[in-house]
Amino acid sequence: DSDGRQRTFVKLVDTKRLLGCKTREDVDAFFLEMTSAVAKLRQAKNTKKKVAAALGASG
């Protein structure tokens, strides 16, 4: 952060699959897939919040 402290956060990683990567290309593909999975989860979470907010506003 701006004060020089290390930032930490939870990430889900398929360590078995990561350790099974044989080449740099495998690792790159792995992280690309992990990033897209995180984006999909974030999108689903945001959609759920929007639906809950819409139901709360109409109710």
Backbone as JSON, one array per atom type, in Angstrom:
{
  "sequence": "DSDGRQRTFVKLVDTKRLLGCKTREDVDAFFLEMTSAVAKLRQAKNTKKKVAAALGASG",
  "N": [[0.83, -1.18, 0.0], [0.28, 2.4, 0.19], [1.79, 3.08, 2.39], [3.87, 1.36, 2.44], [3.39, -1.17, 3.41], [2.89, -4.67, 3.02], [0.39, -5.89, 0.89], [-2.23, -8.18, 1.35], [-4.35, -10.82, 0.23], [-6.97, -13.19, -0.28], [-6.66, -15.83, -2.58], [-7.92, -18.21, -4.8], [-6.34, -21.07, -5.85], [-5.59, -23.69, -8.0], [-3.51, -25.77, -6.95], [-2.46, -28.31, -7.5], [-2.82, -28.57, -10.24], [-1.32, -26.38, -11.11], [1.27, -27.11, -10.27], [1.57, -29.21, -11.98], [2.12, -28.11, -14.4], [4.23, -28.07, -17.19], [5.62, -26.43, -18.93], [6.5, -22.98, -19.66], [4.47, -21.88, -21.17], [2.3, -23.46, -20.43], [2.0, -22.61, -17.78], [1.39, -19.9, -18.2], [-1.06, -20.19, -19.57], [-2.54, -21.42, -17.56], [-2.7, -19.36, -15.57], [-4.06, -17.43, -17.02], [-6.51, -18.68, -17.39], [-7.29, -18.93, -14.7], [-7.58, -16.22, -14.05], [-9.72, -15.5, -15.71], [-11.7, -17.08, -14.59], [-11.95, -15.96, -12.05], [-12.92, -13.47, -12.79], [-15.42, -14.21, -13.82], [-16.65, -15.18, -11.5], [-16.71, -12.83, -9.98], [-18.4, -11.28, -11.58], [-20.79, -12.76, -11.4], [-21.31, -12.48, -8.68], [-21.72, -9.71, -8.5], [-24.0, -9.48, -10.1], [-25.82, -10.9, -8.56], [-25.96, -9.21, -6.33], [-27.13, -6.95, -7.53], [-29.64, -7.95, -8.27], [-30.68, -8.57, -5.76], [-30.76, -6.0, -4.68], [-32.6, -4.8, -6.4], [-34.89, -6.3, -5.85], [-35.23, -5.62, -3.2], [-35.76, -2.91, -3.4], [-38.15, -2.88, -4.74], [-39.81, -4.1, -3.01]],
  "CA": [[0.0, 0.0, 0.0], [1.03, 3.65, 0.12], [2.68, 3.16, 3.55], [4.93, 0.37, 2.29], [3.02, -2.47, 3.96], [2.5, -5.66, 2.02], [-1.05, -6.14, 0.8], [-2.54, -9.6, 1.23], [-5.74, -11.16, -0.02], [-7.18, -14.61, -0.56], [-6.84, -16.23, -3.97], [-8.1, -19.64, -4.98], [-5.42, -21.57, -6.87], [-5.54, -25.14, -8.14], [-2.07, -26.0, -6.84], [-2.09, -29.56, -8.19], [-2.73, -28.28, -11.68], [-0.19, -25.47, -11.3], [2.5, -27.89, -10.16], [1.63, -30.11, -13.12], [2.53, -27.37, -15.61], [5.57, -28.48, -17.62], [6.29, -25.37, -19.69], [6.08, -21.6, -19.36], [3.19, -21.68, -21.85], [1.3, -24.1, -19.57], [1.8, -21.72, -16.63], [0.67, -18.72, -18.71], [-2.44, -20.59, -19.85], [-3.15, -21.66, -16.26], [-3.05, -18.1, -14.92], [-5.08, -16.78, -17.84], [-7.77, -19.35, -17.05], [-7.63, -18.55, -13.32], [-8.03, -14.84, -14.09], [-11.06, -15.45, -16.29], [-12.61, -17.7, -13.62], [-12.18, -14.95, -11.01], [-13.78, -12.45, -13.39], [-16.77, -14.77, -13.9], [-17.19, -15.21, -10.14], [-16.99, -11.44, -9.61], [-19.58, -10.86, -12.34], [-21.95, -13.44, -10.82], [-21.54, -11.86, -7.38], [-22.3, -8.39, -8.75], [-25.36, -9.7, -10.6], [-26.61, -11.3, -7.4], [-26.19, -7.99, -5.54], [-28.07, -6.1, -8.26], [-30.96, -8.57, -8.17], [-31.12, -8.39, -4.38], [-31.09, -4.58, -4.51], [-33.83, -4.54, -7.15], [-35.99, -6.91, -5.1], [-35.4, -4.82, -1.98], [-36.33, -1.6, -3.77], [-39.54, -3.06, -5.19], [-40.59, -4.75, -1.96]],
  "C": [[0.88, 1.25, 0.0], [1.99, 3.82, 1.29], [3.79, 2.12, 3.5], [4.62, -0.99, 2.9], [2.59, -3.4, 2.84], [1.0, -5.87, 2.07], [-1.26, -7.63, 0.62], [-4.02, -9.77, 0.97], [-5.8, -12.62, -0.43], [-7.35, -14.82, -2.06], [-7.0, -17.75, -3.99], [-7.2, -20.09, -6.12], [-5.46, -23.09, -6.84], [-4.06, -25.54, -8.15], [-1.63, -27.28, -7.53], [-1.89, -29.31, -9.67], [-1.54, -27.35, -11.97], [1.13, -26.22, -11.24], [2.67, -28.87, -11.32], [2.03, -29.43, -14.41], [3.98, -27.69, -15.94], [6.34, -27.35, -18.3], [5.77, -24.0, -19.24], [4.71, -21.32, -19.99], [2.04, -22.3, -21.04], [0.96, -23.19, -18.38], [1.02, -20.48, -17.05], [-0.8, -19.04, -18.96], [-3.2, -20.82, -18.54], [-3.6, -20.35, -15.61], [-4.07, -17.31, -15.71], [-6.45, -17.37, -17.52], [-8.23, -18.99, -15.64], [-8.19, -17.13, -13.28], [-9.44, -14.74, -14.65], [-12.09, -16.07, -15.34], [-12.95, -16.7, -12.51], [-13.11, -13.87, -11.54], [-15.23, -12.94, -13.47], [-17.42, -14.81, -12.52], [-17.57, -13.8, -9.68], [-18.25, -10.94, -10.3], [-20.85, -11.48, -11.75], [-22.31, -12.81, -9.47], [-22.2, -10.49, -7.54], [-23.73, -8.5, -9.25], [-26.29, -10.06, -9.44], [-26.94, -10.09, -6.53], [-27.22, -7.09, -6.21], [-29.49, -6.64, -8.16], [-31.51, -8.37, -6.76], [-31.52, -6.94, -4.13], [-32.39, -4.24, -5.22], [-35.04, -5.11, -6.41], [-36.28, -6.12, -3.83], [-36.07, -3.5, -2.27], [-37.8, -1.74, -4.16], [-40.44, -3.6, -4.07], [-40.91, -3.94, -0.82]]
}
